[in-house]
């Protein structure tokens, strides 16, 4: 029997991607949709300005959207996926967990809380056990796991592949797609024929979330990795796909060939949404490119290329689909991990 799931913030850009990914999913059944008060009581077709590149599923289109509050979600929903704005999530997500719901959240609030696991399953699945600490400390029957920022997800798997060489310093410059700001996030007059060398709060997210993801959990406490990370974030006029330029300094000598082999051989997981090969490494110097490579592994793989030696250690580029691997797909993957580990 499929796990009954609910979507908080179902009408937004990430909520729509979640519906696209969950509707055909054999392990999950969409049973509840929530949104703002202005959408509550409407059918999903009426409430959502559908922007995804596939039609609204018929069985979802006719569902009634509920208010985003615990009393409005059926008790037999086993798992919630949250794509709420962080200001809203900070208020309502704890209420759902207190009410006994288990949640896989894409919202940025609470990602850096000591007792909230921030998880990329192929990188740090063992951090999920931090939920036991969370439940003890907060007295929750429910639980909350977070996936990281869309730009963090893009480069951290490549760092995890190189961790055996001793990560010391990392510099990353992002070229982020406009969909990362939501449908109304960047106006056409701002971004056409332009690039914007600032994205609010993004640099801090890359610099802090990466160290938490690469940290170690001893069963009681999570220690962040000591690697130094510096980031510069830029918005460019691509629709989907965050491209990033990365420079890595390591304790041990690291050649481009060794790095390419480590990335190519980095293991994936036996979860439905995890790609067969997590990191694809291109030999061509002009790859990866957003338009050509963002849908590798159904949008869940990481692409890397341009590996070479530089003044600042190893230099390379990496790319991920920001609304699939970087957002909705990451939440679904964490939901699969919760199911596999008996938290549902």
C-alpha positions in Angstrom: 0.0 0.0 0.0 1.3 3.4 -0.9 2.2 5.9 1.8 -0.3 8.8 1.9 1.4 12.1 1.6 0.5 15.8 1.9 2.0 18.9 0.3 2.4 22.1 2.2 2.7 25.1 -0.2 1.4 23.0 -3.1 0.6 25.8 -5.5 4.1 27.3 -5.7 6.9 26.5 -8.1 8.4 23.8 -6.0 5.0 22.5 -4.9 4.2 22.0 -8.6 7.4 20.1 -9.2 6.6 17.9 -6.2 3.2 17.0 -7.7 4.9 16.2 -11.1 7.3 13.9 -9.3 4.9 12.3 -6.8 1.9 11.7 -9.0 3.5 8.7 -10.8 5.5 7.6 -7.7 4.7 3.9 -6.8 5.5 4.4 -3.1 3.6 7.7 -2.4 0.0 8.7 -2.9 -1.0 12.4 -2.8 -3.7 12.7 -0.2 -3.7 16.4 0.9 -2.8 19.8 -0.6 -2.4 23.0 1.4 -1.7 26.6 0.4 -2.5 30.1 1.6 -5.8 31.3 2.9 -6.7 32.8 -0.5 -6.4 29.3 -2.1 -8.1 27.3 0.6 -11.4 25.8 -0.5 -10.7 26.0 -4.2 -9.8 23.1 -6.4 -6.2 22.8 -7.2 -6.8 23.7 -10.8 -8.5 26.9 -9.7 -5.8 27.7 -7.1 -2.6 27.0 -9.0 -1.1 28.9 -11.9 0.4 25.8 -13.4 3.9 26.4 -14.8 5.4 22.9 -15.1 6.1 21.4 -18.5 3.6 18.5 -18.1 -0.2 18.8 -17.5 -1.8 18.9 -14.1 -2.6 15.3 -13.2 -6.3 14.8 -13.4 -6.7 13.3 -10.0 -4.8 16.2 -8.4 -6.6 19.0 -10.4 -9.9 18.2 -8.8 -8.6 18.0 -5.2 -9.7 20.7 -2.7 -6.9 22.8 -1.3 -6.8 23.2 2.4 -5.4 25.8 4.8 -1.9 25.2 6.0 -2.6 24.1 9.5 -2.5 20.7 11.3 -6.3 20.5 11.8 -6.8 20.8 8.0 -4.7 17.7 7.1 -6.2 14.2 7.5 -4.7 12.2 10.4 -4.0 9.2 8.0 -1.4 11.3 6.1 2.0 9.6 6.9 4.4 12.1 5.4 4.4 15.8 4.6 6.5 17.6 1.9 6.9 21.3 2.6 7.8 23.9 0.1 6.6 26.8 2.2 8.3 30.2 2.2 10.8 30.2 5.1 8.9 32.9 7.0 5.8 30.7 6.9 7.6 27.5 7.5 9.3 28.7 10.6 5.8 29.3 12.2 3.8 26.3 11.0 6.3 23.4 10.4 6.9 22.9 14.1 3.2 22.8 14.7 2.8 19.9 12.3 5.6 18.0 13.9 4.1 18.6 17.3 0.9 17.2 16.0 2.7 14.0 15.0 3.5 14.5 11.3 6.8 13.5 9.8 8.0 16.1 7.3 10.5 16.3 4.5 11.0 20.0 4.0 12.6 22.1 1.3 12.1 25.4 3.2 15.3 27.1 4.4 14.1 27.7 8.0 15.8 25.5 10.7 18.3 24.0 8.3 21.2 24.9 10.6 19.4 23.9 13.8 21.6 21.5 15.8 18.9 18.9 16.0 17.6 19.1 12.5 19.2 16.7 10.0 20.2 18.4 6.8 20.5 15.6 4.3 21.6 14.7 0.8 21.0 10.9 1.0 24.0 9.9 -1.1 26.3 12.1 1.0 25.2 11.8 4.6 22.2 9.4 5.0 23.5 8.6 8.5 22.6 12.1 9.7 19.0 11.0 9.5 19.4 9.4 12.9 19.6 12.9 14.4 15.8 12.7 14.3 16.0 10.6 17.5 17.8 13.5 19.2 15.3 15.9 17.8 12.3 14.0 19.2 13.9 13.7 22.6 14.8 17.4 22.8 11.6 18.8 21.4 9.1 16.2 22.7 7.7 15.7 19.2 5.9 12.6 18.0 6.6 13.8 14.5 9.9 14.7 13.0 11.5 17.1 10.4 14.3 16.5 7.9 15.6 19.3 5.6 17.2 19.2 2.2 19.8 21.9 1.6 19.7 25.0 -0.7 19.6 24.3 -4.4 23.1 25.7 -5.0 24.5 23.8 -2.1 23.2 20.5 -3.4 25.0 21.2 -6.7 28.6 21.2 -5.4 28.6 19.3 -2.1 28.3 15.8 -3.7 31.5 16.6 -5.7 33.2 17.6 -2.5 32.1 14.4 -0.8 33.7 12.5 -3.6 37.0 14.3 -2.9 36.9 14.2 0.9 39.4 11.3 1.0 42.1 13.7 -0.2 41.5 16.0 2.8 39.4 19.1 2.1 41.0 22.3 3.3 39.6 25.2 1.3 36.9 25.6 -1.2 35.9 28.6 -3.3 32.7 28.5 -5.4 31.1 31.0 -7.8 27.6 30.2 -8.8 25.7 31.0 -12.0 22.2 30.4 -10.9 19.0 30.1 -13.0 16.1 32.4 -12.6 13.7 29.6 -11.6 15.6 29.5 -8.3 13.9 32.8 -7.4 10.4 31.5 -8.1 8.2 32.5 -11.0 7.9 36.1 -9.9 11.3 36.3 -8.4 13.3 38.2 -11.1 11.6 40.4 -13.6 12.5 40.2 -17.3 13.7 43.8 -17.3 16.2 42.8 -14.6 17.7 39.7 -16.1 17.5 39.9 -19.9 20.8 41.0 -21.3 22.2 41.0 -17.8 23.7 39.1 -14.8 23.1 40.0 -11.2 26.2 39.5 -8.9 24.2 39.1 -5.7 21.5 36.8 -4.4 20.3 37.6 -0.9 21.4 35.1 1.8 22.7 32.6 -0.8 26.4 32.9 0.0 25.9 32.2 3.7 23.8 29.1 2.8 26.6 27.6 0.7 29.3 28.4 3.2 27.4 27.0 6.3 25.2 24.2 4.9 28.1 22.6 3.1 30.1 22.2 6.3 27.1 20.7 8.1 26.4 18.2 5.3 30.1 17.1 5.3 30.2 16.8 9.1 30.1 13.7 11.3 27.3 12.4 13.6 28.4 10.3 16.6 24.9 9.3 17.6 24.3 12.2 19.9 25.9 15.3 18.4 26.7 16.6 14.9 30.2 18.1 14.3 30.6 20.3 11.2 33.4 19.7 8.8 36.4 22.1 9.3 36.8 22.9 5.6 36.8 26.6 4.8 34.2 27.6 2.2 33.9 30.9 0.4 31.1 31.6 -2.1 30.0 34.2 -4.6 26.5 33.9 -6.0 25.3 35.3 -9.4 21.9 35.2 -11.2 22.1 34.6 -14.9 19.3 34.4 -17.6 19.0 30.6 -17.8 15.6 29.1 -16.8 16.8 25.9 -15.0 20.1 24.5 -14.0 22.7 26.0 -11.6 26.2 26.0 -13.0 29.1 26.5 -10.5 32.8 27.1 -10.8 34.7 25.4 -7.9 38.3 25.6 -6.7 39.4 23.0 -4.1 42.6 22.9 -2.0 43.3 19.5 -0.4 45.7 18.2 2.1 47.0 15.5 -0.2 48.1 16.0 -3.8 45.1 15.7 -6.1 45.4 15.5 -9.9 42.5 16.1 -12.3 42.5 12.5 -13.3 42.3 11.3 -9.7 39.5 13.8 -9.0 37.6 12.6 -12.1 37.9 9.0 -11.1 36.7 9.8 -7.5 33.7 11.6 -8.8 32.8 9.0 -11.4 33.0 6.2 -8.9 31.2 8.0 -6.0 28.3 5.6 -5.1 24.7 6.3 -5.5 21.9 4.7 -3.5 19.2 2.1 -4.1 16.4 4.6 -3.8 13.9 5.2 -6.5 14.8 8.8 -7.1 18.5 8.5 -6.8 20.2 8.2 -10.2 22.1 5.1 -11.2 25.2 7.3 -11.5 25.3 10.3 -9.2 28.1 12.3 -10.8 28.8 12.4 -14.5 32.2 13.8 -15.5 32.6 15.3 -18.9 36.0 15.3 -20.7 35.0 18.1 -22.9 36.3 21.5 -21.6 33.0 23.3 -22.4 30.7 21.0 -20.3 28.5 20.8 -18.4 26.1 23.3 -19.8 22.6 24.0 -18.3 20.6 23.5 -21.5 22.4 20.3 -22.4 23.0 18.6 -19.1 20.5 19.6 -16.5 18.2 16.6 -17.1 20.9 13.9 -16.6 19.5 11.1 -14.5 15.9 12.6 -14.9 17.2 15.8 -13.4 18.6 14.1 -10.3 22.3 13.7 -11.3 25.2 16.0 -10.9 27.3 16.9 -13.9 31.0 17.9 -13.6 33.7 18.9 -16.1 36.5 21.2 -16.9 38.8 19.6 -14.3 42.3 21.1 -14.3 45.1 22.2 -12.0 45.1 25.9 -11.0 46.9 28.3 -8.7 44.3 27.4 -6.1 44.4 23.6 -6.4 41.9 21.7 -8.4 39.4 23.7 -10.5 36.2 22.3 -12.1 32.6 23.1 -13.0 29.5 21.4 -11.8 25.8 21.6 -12.6 22.5 20.4 -11.2 18.8 21.0 -12.1 17.9 23.4 -9.3 14.1 22.7 -9.1 14.4 18.9 -9.4 17.7 17.8 -7.8 18.0 21.1 -5.9 14.5 21.3 -4.5 11.5 19.0 -5.2 13.5 15.9 -6.1 15.7 16.3 -3.1 12.6 16.4 -0.8 11.2 13.3 -2.5 14.5 11.5 -2.1 14.6 12.4 1.6 11.0 11.0 1.9 12.2 7.7 0.3 15.1 7.7 2.9 12.6 8.2 5.7 10.5 5.3 4.5 13.5 3.0 4.0 14.7 3.8 7.6 11.4 3.1 9.2 10.4 6.6 10.2 7.0 6.4 8.5 
